């Protein structure tokens, strides 16, 4: 195929895809609902008035407004679940921007792979890789941030407990946490204060925090705070009891991890040792190992080995997993 014709076809496909995105966004904008909570969520990313007064921030504020317009226009491609995942990972993009980046990254990978190799198959492979990399990075970011927040939770409770005992209200204690704690705890409770300032109730803002972090200990804390706000009582005593319970759960969980460390280590060894031995044999005697991949009955050996390793890894991990 003529390269000029190929480039024209690719550009035409990109233009058609762009028009399709715009039309779908316009359709969704006219059919959008009027949920107050979902509308408030988009304004959490806006800078406050004090930030806008700083030198050089007016241009950034204009960029934020343009981002909001694009997100409102193309909101049909976003979802609440994806938006929650991006907030949990603390990625400074919206769900609409994530979808657009993922889409255009896939298209760019397809075009680059196709033009470099003059063959559509490498382009398709590169496009598939570009399509699946963002979710993997997003999941990794969420896991790392949630684990860091879980490690800070007891310190947060001790800080809130001390502030309440000193005479602060619970919301004032949250301000102390924002000032004294490091990220991600300070960022998450700052978002809670921002949502409260935008009109959400304390229970709704804390519920959003639980949805972002998906932490059982945090769910226990928020439930206790909501019950205390409804029926009354001594908040300090309640926080002391919850802190003691969470500390005992963490200690028990640590003991369980120590007791099951041998099983987890065995699963890792049984998974990577066959791969290491196979790689070493490929280096020492490639002809001998190459016979395993010839068409015929020998091909069943590596396939069966891979299936056995995967099944054994899953079984060992299931036996060593204990819910606390």
Rosetta silent file (secondary structure, phi, psi, omega in degrees, C-alpha in Angstrom):
SEQUENCE: XXXXXXXXXXXXXXXXXXXXXXXXXXXXXXXXXXXXXXXXXXXXXXXXXXXXXXXXXXXXXXXXXXXXXXXXXXXXXXXXXXXXXXXXXXXXXXXXXXXXXXXXXXXXXXXXXXXXXXXXXXXXXXXXXXXXXXXXXXXXXXXXXXXXXXXXXXXXXXXXXXXXXXXXXXXXXXXXXXXXXXXXXXXXXXXXXXXXXXXXXXXXXXXXXXXXXXXXXXXXXXXXXXXXXXXXXXXXXXXXXXXXXXXXXXXXXXXXXXXXXXXXXXXXXXXXXXXXXXXXXXXXXXXXXXXXXXXXXXXXXXXXXXXXXXXXXXXXXXXXXXXX
SCORE:     score description
SCORE:     0.000 S_00000001
   1 L     0.000  140.793  177.877    0.000    0.000    0.000 S_00000001
   2 L   -61.621  131.273 -179.578    1.168    3.510   -0.818 S_00000001
   3 H   -59.054  -34.524  179.994    2.467    5.244    2.366 S_00000001
   4 H   -65.399  -42.705  178.041    0.586    8.445    1.484 S_00000001
   5 H   -63.906  -39.046  179.409   -2.692    6.542    1.186 S_00000001
   6 H   -63.511  -42.719  178.877   -1.976    4.799    4.486 S_00000001
   7 H   -65.059  -40.097  178.601   -1.366    8.116    6.248 S_00000001
   8 H   -62.867  -41.953  179.297   -4.573    9.568    4.782 S_00000001
   9 H   -63.227  -43.795 -179.210   -6.565    6.556    6.012 S_00000001
  10 H   -64.270  -43.502  178.824   -5.092    6.821    9.520 S_00000001
  11 H   -63.166  -39.534  178.323   -5.797   10.576    9.722 S_00000001
  12 H   -63.685  -41.782  178.009   -9.372    9.996    8.533 S_00000001
  13 H   -63.118  -40.327  179.419   -9.921    7.344   11.207 S_00000001
  14 H   -64.487  -42.294  179.695   -8.576    9.691   13.894 S_00000001
  15 H   -64.740  -42.430  177.641  -10.871   12.526   12.732 S_00000001
  16 H   -62.965  -41.061  177.857  -13.905   10.214   12.691 S_00000001
  17 H   -63.488  -39.819  179.159  -13.057    8.967   16.177 S_00000001
  18 H   -64.418  -43.555  177.244  -12.723   12.551   17.428 S_00000001
  19 H   -63.158  -37.937  177.192  -16.113   13.516   15.975 S_00000001
  20 H   -63.366  -40.550  177.434  -17.641   10.427   17.552 S_00000001
  21 H   -62.416  -43.878 -179.194  -16.231   11.403   20.947 S_00000001
  22 H   -63.988  -45.462 -179.191  -17.626   14.938   20.651 S_00000001
  23 H   -63.273  -42.120  178.186  -21.100   13.755   19.597 S_00000001
  24 H   -65.653  -37.430  177.053  -21.302   11.224   22.417 S_00000001
  25 H   -65.341  -42.303  177.442  -20.194   13.867   24.903 S_00000001
  26 H   -62.612  -41.469  178.266  -22.835   16.324   23.666 S_00000001
  27 H   -61.793  -42.104  179.711  -25.541   13.667   23.933 S_00000001
  28 H   -69.950  -32.537  179.797  -24.544   12.876   27.481 S_00000001
  29 H   -65.321  -36.956  178.761  -24.394   16.584   28.416 S_00000001
  30 H   -75.881  -22.518 -178.475  -28.033   17.064   27.408 S_00000001
  31 L  -102.426   10.417 -175.465  -29.084   13.897   29.252 S_00000001
  32 L   -66.563  148.629  178.658  -27.064   14.548   32.437 S_00000001
  33 L   -81.574 -171.789 -176.865  -28.748   14.128   35.759 S_00000001
  34 L  -127.183   37.714  179.816  -29.003   16.613   38.640 S_00000001
  35 L   -74.097  122.742 -174.986  -27.347   14.685   41.448 S_00000001
  36 H   -65.962  -42.021 -177.344  -25.902   17.218   43.913 S_00000001
  37 H   -63.192  -42.266 -179.731  -23.198   14.920   45.233 S_00000001
  38 H   -68.665  -33.491  178.092  -21.846   14.095   41.774 S_00000001
  39 H   -71.918  -35.531  178.018  -21.823   17.773   40.780 S_00000001
  40 H   -67.290  -30.541 -177.577  -19.991   18.768   43.936 S_00000001
  41 H   -60.830  -35.687 -178.525  -17.312   16.165   43.268 S_00000001
  42 H   -69.492  -24.819 -178.272  -16.121   17.987   40.152 S_00000001
  43 H   -87.849   -5.391  176.831  -15.585   21.205   42.113 S_00000001
  44 L   -64.723  -29.161 -178.827  -13.328   19.581   44.703 S_00000001
  45 L   -78.515   -9.909 -179.366  -10.452   19.975   42.222 S_00000001
  46 L   -72.469  140.458  175.539  -10.948   23.747   41.939 S_00000001
  47 L   -70.838  150.303 -179.413   -8.420   25.921   43.783 S_00000001
  48 L   -77.914  176.808 -175.672   -9.740   28.030   46.634 S_00000001
  49 H   -65.067  -39.981  179.996   -9.874   31.834   46.663 S_00000001
  50 H   -61.523  -36.814  179.115   -6.628   32.247   48.606 S_00000001
  51 H   -69.689  -35.969 -178.845   -4.824   30.138   46.024 S_00000001
  52 H   -68.426  -23.877 -179.162   -6.279   32.127   43.135 S_00000001
  53 L   -78.661  -12.941 -178.426   -4.898   35.387   44.587 S_00000001
  54 L   -69.172  150.982  178.821   -1.325   34.149   44.411 S_00000001
  55 L   -61.995  135.669  177.278    0.875   35.495   41.577 S_00000001
  56 L    82.248    3.017 -177.225    0.746   33.364   38.467 S_00000001
  57 H   -92.903  -14.588 -178.900   -2.352   31.430   39.559 S_00000001
  58 H   -65.640  -38.113  177.801   -4.884   33.185   37.308 S_00000001
  59 H   -65.576  -39.915  177.542   -3.579   31.354   34.257 S_00000001
  60 H   -66.074  -37.198  177.311   -3.804   28.061   36.117 S_00000001
  61 H   -63.499  -38.125  175.830   -7.358   28.915   37.217 S_00000001
  62 H   -64.289  -37.589  176.891   -8.287   29.511   33.581 S_00000001
  63 H   -64.460  -39.188  178.232   -6.824   26.129   32.682 S_00000001
  64 H   -62.743  -40.425  178.940   -8.904   24.525   35.447 S_00000001
  65 H   -65.481  -39.133  176.565  -12.068   26.135   34.047 S_00000001
  66 H   -64.620  -38.704  177.367  -11.260   24.840   30.564 S_00000001
  67 H   -62.171  -41.024  179.208  -10.716   21.376   32.028 S_00000001
  68 H   -64.253  -38.480  178.820  -14.127   21.537   33.708 S_00000001
  69 H   -65.212  -43.857  178.642  -15.783   22.505   30.432 S_00000001
  70 H   -63.907  -41.280 -179.866  -14.132   19.614   28.588 S_00000001
  71 H   -65.427  -39.583  177.618  -15.049   17.193   31.375 S_00000001
  72 H   -67.049  -35.555 -179.421  -18.672   18.345   31.351 S_00000001
  73 H   -70.851  -38.769 -174.632  -18.777   18.032   27.574 S_00000001
  74 L  -106.995   25.496 -174.740  -17.212   14.563   27.469 S_00000001
  75 H   -69.911   -8.767  179.272  -18.639   13.195   30.717 S_00000001
  76 H   -66.379  -20.499 -178.340  -20.367   10.364   28.874 S_00000001
  77 H   -92.284   -6.565 -178.587  -17.121    8.380   28.862 S_00000001
  78 L   -93.520  165.383  176.162  -16.556    8.711   32.609 S_00000001
  79 L  -144.391  156.272 -179.555  -18.001    6.620   35.404 S_00000001
  80 H   -63.649  -37.588 -179.718  -18.303    7.052   39.146 S_00000001
  81 H   -65.087  -44.078  178.633  -16.177    3.966   39.770 S_00000001
  82 H   -66.305  -39.247  177.656  -13.347    5.203   37.568 S_00000001
  83 H   -63.235  -39.307  178.253  -13.512    8.663   39.124 S_00000001
  84 H   -65.366  -39.331  178.591  -13.308    7.094   42.585 S_00000001
  85 H   -65.340  -40.590  179.276  -10.252    5.059   41.558 S_00000001
  86 H   -66.001  -38.438  177.599   -8.459    8.137   40.205 S_00000001
  87 H   -68.549  -39.427  179.314   -9.148   10.055   43.418 S_00000001
  88 H   -64.238  -34.402  177.530   -7.990    7.096   45.513 S_00000001
  89 H   -82.948   -8.430 -179.514   -4.711    6.998   43.553 S_00000001
  90 L    62.419   37.007  174.236   -4.422   10.815   43.843 S_00000001
  91 L   -82.153  130.779 -175.242   -3.925   11.191   40.112 S_00000001
  92 L   -80.784   42.163  176.687   -4.427   14.865   39.122 S_00000001
  93 L  -134.687  158.715  177.634   -6.734   14.017   36.197 S_00000001
  94 L   -90.916  173.102 -179.551  -10.434   13.388   35.877 S_00000001
  95 H   -64.797  -38.150  178.165  -12.102   10.226   34.639 S_00000001
  96 H   -63.550  -43.907  178.988  -12.853   11.840   31.275 S_00000001
  97 H   -64.926  -36.866  177.733   -9.225   12.884   30.830 S_00000001
  98 H   -62.673  -44.525 -179.770   -8.074    9.387   31.788 S_00000001
  99 H   -64.356  -42.216  179.492  -10.326    7.822   29.143 S_00000001
 100 H   -65.855  -42.383  178.175   -9.163   10.301   26.486 S_00000001
 101 H   -62.708  -42.217  179.900   -5.491    9.775   27.349 S_00000001
 102 H   -65.243  -40.404 -178.767   -5.958    6.004   27.232 S_00000001
 103 H   -67.200  -51.146 -177.221   -7.801    6.164   23.914 S_00000001
 104 H   -70.890  -28.657  173.493   -5.385    8.506   22.158 S_00000001
 105 H   -64.599  -39.621  177.174   -2.398    6.670   23.625 S_00000001
 106 H   -65.606  -43.150  178.851   -3.710    3.452   22.099 S_00000001
 107 H   -63.739  -43.250  179.839   -4.281    5.141   18.735 S_00000001
 108 H   -63.832  -40.418  178.050   -0.810    6.702   18.807 S_00000001
 109 H   -63.877  -39.802  177.751    0.791    3.347   19.665 S_00000001
 110 H   -62.323  -45.196 -177.975   -1.081    1.693   16.784 S_00000001
 111 H   -66.368  -45.052 -178.207    0.020    4.377   14.314 S_00000001
 112 H   -64.163  -46.772  179.088    3.649    4.411   15.489 S_00000001
 113 H   -63.147  -35.663 -179.646    3.983    0.621   15.440 S_00000001
 114 H   -70.090  -44.043 -177.261    2.347    0.425   12.017 S_00000001
 115 H   -70.595  -37.042 -177.891    4.516    3.144   10.457 S_00000001
 116 H   -68.516  -45.148 -174.976    7.791    1.887   11.933 S_00000001
 117 H   -94.483   -8.858 -176.273    7.360   -1.755   10.925 S_00000001
 118 L    56.407   29.258 -179.605    5.172   -1.186    7.821 S_00000001
 119 L  -145.349  132.664 -176.594    3.030   -4.023    9.190 S_00000001
 120 H   -69.504  -24.282 -175.530   -0.257   -3.711   11.140 S_00000001
 121 H   -64.229  -47.995  175.373    0.481   -6.630   13.507 S_00000001
 122 H   -60.422  -35.209  176.878    3.270   -4.897   15.518 S_00000001
 123 H   -64.179  -40.413  177.571    1.072   -1.814   15.688 S_00000001
 124 H   -64.795  -41.994  178.550   -1.817   -3.860   17.079 S_00000001
 125 H   -63.231  -42.408  177.998    0.481   -5.467   19.659 S_00000001
 126 H   -66.787  -34.676  178.512    1.850   -2.083   20.737 S_00000001
 127 H   -67.619  -40.570  177.372   -1.693   -0.693   20.913 S_00000001
 128 H   -62.548  -41.381  177.977   -2.823   -3.552   23.159 S_00000001
 129 H   -63.341  -43.635  179.036    0.152   -2.908   25.428 S_00000001
 130 H   -66.576  -27.642 -179.452   -0.621    0.827   25.558 S_00000001
 131 H   -75.025  -34.050 -174.955   -4.266    0.059   26.345 S_00000001
 132 H   -95.029  -12.648  179.817   -3.545   -2.169   29.358 S_00000001
 133 H   -67.529  -45.798 -178.831   -0.642   -0.239   30.926 S_00000001
 134 H   -57.796  -43.699  177.251   -2.746    2.654   32.411 S_00000001
 135 H   -62.221  -36.470  178.566   -5.082    0.356   34.438 S_00000001
 136 H   -65.031  -44.624  177.789   -2.093   -1.535   35.833 S_00000001
 137 H   -64.580  -37.769  179.036   -0.388    1.694   36.894 S_00000001
 138 H   -64.832  -44.646  179.479   -3.656    2.978   38.365 S_00000001
 139 H   -63.816  -40.044  178.153   -4.190   -0.195   40.397 S_00000001
 140 H   -64.103  -42.293  178.442   -0.606   -0.070   41.666 S_00000001
 141 H   -63.811  -39.546  178.260   -0.997    3.566   42.694 S_00000001
 142 H   -64.128  -45.875 -178.524   -4.237    2.822   44.542 S_00000001
 143 H   -62.088  -46.218 -179.296   -2.719   -0.120   46.420 S_00000001
 144 H   -63.477  -40.053 -177.736    0.386    1.795   47.488 S_00000001
 145 H   -71.878  -38.998  178.302   -1.616    4.796   48.677 S_00000001
 146 H   -66.966  -38.615  177.229   -4.141    2.715   50.602 S_00000001
 147 H   -64.773  -40.114  177.991   -1.370    0.777   52.334 S_00000001
 148 H   -65.264  -39.276  177.969    0.350    4.035   53.311 S_00000001
 149 H   -66.002  -39.162  179.275   -2.930    5.399   54.699 S_00000001
 150 H   -62.769  -36.399  178.208   -3.523    2.204   56.694 S_00000001
 151 H   -69.602  -23.480 -179.481   -0.105    2.599   58.322 S_00000001
 152 H   -91.981   -8.344 -169.249   -0.992    6.162   59.359 S_00000001
 153 H   -63.135  -44.270 -179.351   -4.464    5.424   60.710 S_00000001
 154 H   -63.529  -40.549  176.772   -3.485    4.743   64.343 S_00000001
 155 H   -63.061  -38.246  177.121   -1.387    7.939   64.442 S_00000001
 156 H   -62.959  -44.041  179.997   -4.354    9.866   63.048 S_00000001
 157 H   -64.138  -40.889  177.926   -6.636    8.450   65.738 S_00000001
 158 H   -63.802  -38.630  179.593   -4.161    9.317   68.488 S_00000001
 159 H   -68.351  -43.267  177.663   -3.891   12.867   67.139 S_00000001
 160 H   -64.774  -42.035  179.042   -7.678   13.288   66.914 S_00000001
 161 H   -60.214  -44.369  178.417   -8.109   11.795   70.364 S_00000001
 162 H   -66.063  -39.333  179.553   -5.614   14.243   71.870 S_00000001
 163 H   -66.428  -41.402  178.693   -7.182   17.226   70.099 S_00000001
 164 H   -66.808  -39.450  177.715  -10.698   16.313   71.271 S_00000001
 165 H   -63.783  -30.781  178.901   -9.456   15.789   74.809 S_00000001
 166 L   -78.269   -4.485  176.364   -7.915   19.276   74.672 S_00000001
 167 L   111.417    2.571  178.993  -11.339   20.766   73.890 S_00000001
 168 L   -78.521  153.333  168.927  -11.444   20.817   70.096 S_00000001
 169 L   -77.341  172.177 -177.739  -14.483   19.727   68.136 S_00000001
 170 H   -65.450  -40.444  179.861  -14.133   16.812   65.746 S_00000001
 171 H   -68.777  -34.538  173.604  -13.893   19.056   62.678 S_00000001
 172 H   -66.299  -34.604  175.845  -11.270   21.193   64.400 S_00000001
 173 H   -64.722  -33.139  175.943   -9.386   17.974   65.166 S_00000001
 174 H   -64.099  -36.266  175.792   -9.428   17.217   61.441 S_00000001
 175 H   -63.157  -37.033  176.810   -7.665   20.542   60.857 S_00000001
 176 H   -63.554  -41.425  178.030   -4.969   19.423   63.314 S_00000001
 177 H   -62.655  -40.825 -179.867   -4.568   16.185   61.329 S_00000001
 178 H   -63.237  -38.153 -178.337   -4.240   18.162   58.097 S_00000001
 179 H   -76.808  -38.443 -169.275   -1.495   20.335   59.595 S_00000001
 180 H   -93.659  -31.598 -175.385    0.463   17.679   61.477 S_00000001
 181 L   -88.001  157.963  176.245    0.211   14.518   59.373 S_00000001
 182 L   -93.752  170.179  176.522    1.961   13.783   56.109 S_00000001
 183 L   -66.697  148.428    7.120    0.403   12.553   52.886 S_00000001
 184 L   -88.933   -6.743 -177.372   -1.712   10.598   52.142 S_00000001
 185 H   -61.969  -44.473 -179.213   -3.576   11.113   55.470 S_00000001
 186 H   -63.741  -40.367  179.538   -3.323   14.907   55.303 S_00000001
 187 H   -65.215  -41.863 -177.423   -4.509   14.957   51.664 S_00000001
 188 H   -67.686  -43.317  179.721   -7.476   12.695   52.356 S_00000001
 189 H   -74.496  -25.239  171.975   -8.709   14.634   55.397 S_00000001
 190 H   -66.696  -37.361  175.944   -8.151   17.890   53.525 S_00000001
 191 H   -66.035  -38.167  176.396  -10.500   16.530   50.868 S_00000001
 192 H   -59.702  -46.435  179.159  -12.993   15.686   53.621 S_00000001
 193 H   -63.887  -37.323  179.216  -12.861   19.296   54.882 S_00000001
 194 H   -65.614  -43.433  178.839  -13.216   20.575   51.304 S_00000001
 195 H   -64.792  -38.006  176.398  -16.293   18.425   50.687 S_00000001
 196 H   -64.000  -40.688  177.671  -17.841   19.643   53.949 S_00000001
 197 H   -65.452  -26.205  178.316  -17.179   23.228   52.864 S_00000001
 198 L   -83.897   -5.845  174.175  -18.945   22.539   49.557 S_00000001
 199 L   122.293   -6.630  177.684  -22.108   21.416   51.355 S_00000001
 200 L   -76.172  151.382  176.729  -21.788   17.714   52.101 S_00000001
 201 L   -76.012  165.992 -179.782  -22.506   16.516   55.620 S_00000001
 202 H   -62.900  -40.780 -179.763  -19.780   15.097   57.840 S_00000001
 203 H   -65.877  -37.631  177.795  -21.139   11.561   57.517 S_00000001
 204 H   -67.146  -42.839  179.845  -21.246   11.828   53.701 S_00000001
 205 H   -64.945  -41.474  177.434  -17.694   13.181   53.505 S_00000001
 206 H   -68.763  -35.084  175.367  -16.385   10.444   55.805 S_00000001
 207 H   -62.939  -38.185  174.917  -18.345    7.863   53.799 S_00000001
 208 H   -64.250  -35.952  176.890  -16.597    9.090   50.644 S_00000001
 209 H   -63.459  -41.381  177.648  -13.283    8.683   52.464 S_00000001
 210 H   -63.739  -41.159  178.992  -14.175    5.061   53.280 S_00000001
 211 H   -63.437  -35.422 -179.380  -15.101    4.435   49.638 S_00000001
 212 H   -73.318  -42.065 -173.414  -11.743    5.807   48.475 S_00000001
 213 H   -89.275  -27.587 -179.714   -9.557    3.940   50.973 S_00000001
 214 L    48.892   54.612 -178.434  -11.572    0.674   51.330 S_00000001
 215 L  -116.510  126.013 -178.325  -10.071    0.058   54.766 S_00000001
 216 H   -64.724  -37.974  178.195  -11.947   -2.060   57.335 S_00000001
 217 H   -65.327  -41.606  177.478  -10.384   -0.215   60.264 S_00000001
 218 H   -64.594  -38.379  176.694  -11.380    3.132   58.800 S_00000001
 219 H   -61.063  -39.150  177.669  -14.919    1.817   58.266 S_00000001
 220 H   -63.883  -42.465  179.507  -15.041    0.894   61.958 S_00000001
 221 H   -63.884  -47.828 -177.909  -13.886    4.399   62.937 S_00000001
 222 H   -64.384  -39.159  177.667  -16.393    6.170   60.678 S_00000001
 223 H   -62.925  -42.848  179.019  -19.246    3.961   61.885 S_00000001
 224 H   -64.902  -39.573  179.280  -18.398    4.730   65.508 S_00000001
 225 H   -66.286  -42.164  178.571  -18.211    8.474   64.774 S_00000001
 226 H   -64.190  -41.046  177.973  -21.586    8.450   63.010 S_00000001
 227 H   -64.520  -41.856  178.625  -23.211    6.554   65.881 S_00000001
 228 H   -63.683  -37.560  179.070  -21.706    8.978   68.386 S_00000001
 229 H   -68.323  -27.658 -178.146  -23.005   11.941   66.374 S_00000001
 230 H   -86.161  -43.134 -174.111  -26.536   10.466   66.365 S_00000001
 231 H  -103.960  -12.050 -179.540  -26.914    9.179   69.930 S_00000001
 232 L    83.471 -176.386 -179.014  -24.313   11.325   71.729 S_00000001
 233 L   125.902 -178.973 -178.976  -21.797   10.277   74.346 S_00000001
 234 L   -82.792  111.970 -176.986  -18.180   10.808   75.232 S_00000001
 235 H   -67.856  -35.252 -179.436  -16.244   11.084   71.977 S_00000001
 236 H   -64.715  -44.257  179.168  -12.870   10.627   73.684 S_00000001
 237 H   -62.784  -40.208  178.801  -13.928    7.345   75.298 S_00000001
 238 H   -64.013  -43.612 -179.893  -15.273    6.108   71.989 S_00000001
 239 H   -65.649  -36.737  177.365  -12.037    7.009   70.176 S_00000001
 240 H   -63.338  -43.579  179.816   -9.966    5.272   72.857 S_00000001
 241 H   -65.219  -42.064 -179.878  -12.007    2.074   72.501 S_00000001
 242 H   -66.731  -40.236  179.260  -11.790    2.144   68.692 S_00000001
 243 H   -63.312  -41.695  178.069   -8.039    2.834   68.787 S_00000001
 244 H   -63.760  -41.798  179.134   -7.464   -0.085   71.138 S_00000001
 245 H   -63.185  -44.433 -178.901   -9.525   -2.394   68.924 S_00000001
 246 H   -67.167  -39.005  178.806   -7.667   -1.362   65.775 S_00000001
 247 H   -63.160  -39.818  177.256   -4.284   -1.711   67.486 S_00000001
 248 H   -66.063  -38.611  178.791   -5.204   -5.266   68.576 S_00000001
 249 H   -65.752  -40.499  178.231   -6.353   -6.119   65.046 S_00000001
 250 H   -64.109  -41.669  178.964   -3.077   -4.819   63.578 S_00000001
 251 H   -64.204  -42.858  178.958   -1.064   -6.844   66.089 S_00000001
 252 H   -65.327  -39.741  178.748   -3.077   -9.984   65.323 S_00000001
 253 H   -64.705  -38.725  177.957   -2.725   -9.434   61.593 S_00000001
 254 H   -64.350  -40.731  177.642    1.051   -9.034   61.971 S_00000001
 255 H   -63.246  -40.541  178.888    1.228  -12.311   63.900 S_00000001
 256 H   -64.206  -40.576  178.606   -0.771  -14.075   61.186 S_00000001
 257 H   -63.712  -36.608  177.595    1.571  -12.727   58.482 S_00000001
 258 H   -66.651  -42.384 -177.853    4.563  -14.046   60.441 S_00000001
 259 H   -68.889  -29.157 -178.610    2.968  -17.482   60.835 S_00000001
 260 L   -99.830    8.521 -178.912    2.070  -17.691   57.120 S_00000001
 261 H   -63.946  -34.750 -179.487    5.365  -16.276   55.827 S_00000001
 262 H   -64.346  -42.164  179.062    6.694  -19.767   55.084 S_00000001
 263 H   -64.802  -41.429  179.705    3.714  -20.577   52.845 S_00000001
 264 H   -67.435  -37.506  176.973    4.045  -17.286   50.975 S_00000001
 265 H   -67.393  -39.602  178.578    7.770  -17.812   50.509 S_00000001
 266 H   -63.359  -39.268  178.694    7.175  -21.370   49.285 S_00000001
 267 H   -64.483  -38.179  178.715    4.653  -20.162   46.727 S_00000001
 268 H   -67.257  -41.826 -179.835    7.148  -17.610   45.405 S_00000001
 269 H   -65.133  -45.519 -178.784    9.944  -20.202   45.189 S_00000001
 270 H   -67.379  -21.467  178.681    7.733  -22.785   43.472 S_00000001
 271 H   -81.942  -46.076 -172.080    6.608  -20.145   40.984 S_00000001
 272 H   -92.496  -19.954 -178.699    9.958  -18.661   39.971 S_00000001
 273 H   -65.090  -45.526  177.278   12.271  -21.665   40.374 S_00000001
 274 H   -60.999  -36.716  178.623   10.961  -23.561   37.290 S_00000001
 275 H   -65.799  -41.476  179.104   11.250  -20.389   35.227 S_00000001
 276 H   -65.418  -42.120  179.710   14.823  -19.825   36.412 S_00000001
 277 H   -65.974  -41.573  178.855   15.830  -23.438   35.744 S_00000001
 278 H   -63.159  -42.409  178.353   14.235  -23.359   32.283 S_00000001
 279 H   -63.337  -39.486  178.645   16.035  -20.108   31.447 S_00000001
 280 H   -65.035  -41.029  178.490   19.369  -21.554   32.628 S_00000001
 281 H   -67.308  -33.374  175.563   18.897  -24.683   30.529 S_00000001
 282 H   -62.350  -34.521  179.133   18.048  -22.538   27.500 S_00000001
 283 H   -75.227  -42.755 -175.457   21.432  -20.850   27.939 S_00000001
 284 H   -76.606  -41.781 -175.797   23.427  -24.045   28.592 S_00000001
 285 L  -143.133   77.734 -176.908   21.747  -26.370   26.091 S_00000001
 286 H   -64.951  -31.716  179.873   19.298  -24.576   23.785 S_00000001
 287 H   -65.232  -41.500 -179.535   18.943  -27.557   21.424 S_00000001
 288 H   -63.321  -45.668 -179.544   17.801  -29.816   24.266 S_00000001
 289 H   -73.382  -27.885 -179.439   15.204  -27.304   25.515 S_00000001
 290 H   -64.616  -25.068  179.614   14.140  -26.405   21.992 S_00000001
 291 H   -66.478  -24.311  179.538   12.712  -29.917   21.507 S_00000001
 292 H   -68.385  -20.386 -176.171   10.053  -29.157   24.136 S_00000001
 293 H  -107.614   12.258  173.387    8.549  -26.534   21.836 S_00000001
 294 L   -79.013  148.196  178.337    8.487  -28.634   18.680 S_00000001
 295 L   -59.286  132.909 -179.487    5.023  -29.596   17.370 S_00000001
 296 L   137.201 -160.553 -174.742    3.929  -32.883   18.868 S_00000001
 297 L   -70.721  -25.789 -179.917    3.622  -34.563   22.239 S_00000001
 298 L   -65.655  -25.469 -178.940    6.655  -32.738   23.669 S_00000001
 299 H   -67.022  -22.132  179.348    4.763  -29.448   23.453 S_00000001
 300 H   -70.471  -22.566 -177.407    2.377  -30.684   26.158 S_00000001
 301 H   -66.031  -54.266  178.873    5.213  -30.710   28.725 S_00000001
 302 H   -65.102  -33.839  178.190    5.789  -26.920   28.995 S_00000001
 303 H   -64.890  -45.812  178.015    2.045  -26.247   28.775 S_00000001
 304 H   -64.466  -35.419  179.048    1.327  -28.715   31.587 S_00000001
 305 H   -65.391  -43.194  179.298    4.219  -27.289   33.626 S_00000001
 306 H   -64.201  -43.469  179.506    2.864  -23.743   33.378 S_00000001
 307 H   -63.923  -41.180  179.907   -0.651  -24.871   34.317 S_00000001
 308 H   -64.958  -40.872  179.072    0.673  -26.882   37.280 S_00000001
 309 H   -63.829  -43.956 -179.275    2.755  -23.952   38.559 S_00000001
 310 H   -63.937  -46.365 -179.659   -0.216  -21.577   38.367 S_00000001
 311 H   -64.064  -42.573  178.570   -2.587  -24.008   40.113 S_00000001
 312 H   -63.450  -40.094  177.386   -0.020  -24.782   42.815 S_00000001
 313 H   -62.356  -44.202 -179.748    0.613  -21.096   43.446 S_00000001
 314 H   -63.778  -44.015 -178.234   -3.111  -20.385   43.802 S_00000001
 315 H   -64.830  -42.827  179.917   -3.662  -23.336   46.171 S_00000001
 316 H   -64.125  -41.132  179.212   -0.729  -22.422   48.421 S_00000001
 317 H   -67.532  -35.570  176.851   -1.868  -18.806   48.640 S_00000001
 318 H   -67.212  -39.989  179.277   -5.423  -19.878   49.443 S_00000001
 319 H   -68.415  -32.486 -178.664   -4.202  -22.181   52.227 S_00000001
 320 L   -90.506    1.094 -179.665   -1.996  -19.466   53.691 S_00000001
 321 L   -92.911  121.954  179.928   -4.632  -16.710   53.545 S_00000001
 322 L  -125.830  124.403  178.786   -6.373  -16.091   56.873 S_00000001
 323 L   -78.201  132.793  179.594   -8.978  -13.388   57.305 S_00000001
 324 L  -111.648    0.000    0.000   -8.515  -11.235   60.408 S_00000001
